[in-house]
C-alpha cells in the first residue's frame, strides 16, 4: 500500500522508519526542506537502542499536494495544525483512502471527521520517545510492551484493511503494534500520561526523571494525571488510573533522561506547543462535565502564556 506521513519530524520519521522496515511504500511530507532532501539523497538514518540503520526507498515532498492518491494518509503534524494542512492533504485522498491520526492530544478523530466519514478514519498514538538529530537522522527510544495502538472511529471494510496492514507493517518493522476494537482506553491513558510529564517538564525545564525525583514536581505531575483520570471516568471511558500507576516505573526507566516534546517546544526551540490539545483539552472536558481540573487549568494557561511571549522572556 502507498502510505503518506504528513509531518515527518522526529515522531513522523521514526514511525515512517518502522513502516518502511516492514515493507510499506512510504511517502514523507514535511516543510523542513533540508530533512526531505537528505532523505531523498542518502536515505534515513534510523537509530534505536544503540543500533544504526540506513533506510532507503522513501519518496519525499514538501507538500501533500505533490503526492499521487494514497491508500493510507497518516497525520503527524501538531494537532493544532490539522485544519491548516488538510486542504493540501485532501488532494492525495481518493475514494478509498483512509485517514489516520497518530498525533498527540485528544479529539483528533473529531477534527478528521470534518473531512471524511468516520468509516474512513483510524486514530491512535505511539508510546515511543523520538528525536531528530539533524537532516536525515532520527532516533527511537521505545518503551517496553505495545509501542503503537490505533482503532477505527467507525468499523468498516476500509478501516479493517488499513488497520490490519498498518499493524502488520509496524510489527514487521520492529514496532509492537495493536489494532484495537476500542482504542479509547489506551488513547486516554497515553494522553493523560502525556499531560503530566509534558507539562511538568515544560514548566520546570527539567527532564522526566528530574521532575519525578522531586517531591513537588512529582506531586504536580500526579495531580494532573488524577484530574485526567476523573475526566475519563466521567466520559465513560473507564478507570485509567491503574494503567497509569502501573506504568510509572517503566516511564521513568525508558523516558527518564528525556525532554518530552512540550519541553522541547517551550524550552529548547521556543515554538508552539500542543498544550491546547493536552492539558487544555482535559480542562475543557472538565468544564463541560463539571469535573474540577485546577492543575490542568494552570498548566494550560501558563504554558499558553509562555508560548505567546517567547521573545519577551528573560534569557540571562
Buried (B, 14 or more C-beta within 10 A) or exposed (E): BBBBBBBBBBBBBBBBBBBBBBBBBBBBBBBBEEBBBBBBEEBBBBBBEEEEEEBEEBBBBBBBEBBEBBBBBBBBBBBBBBEEBBEBBBEBBEEEBBBBBBBBBBBBBEBBBEBBEBBBBBBBBBBBBBBBEEBBBBBBBBBEEBBBBBBBBEEBEBBBBBBEBBBBBBBBBBBBBBBBEEBBBBBBBBBBBBBBBBBBBBBBEBBBBBBBEBEEBBEBBBBBBBBBBBBBBBBEBBEBBEBBEEBBEEBBEBBBEBBBBBBBBBBEEEEBBBBBBBBBBBBBBBEEEEBEBEBBBBBBBBBBEBBEEEEEEEEE
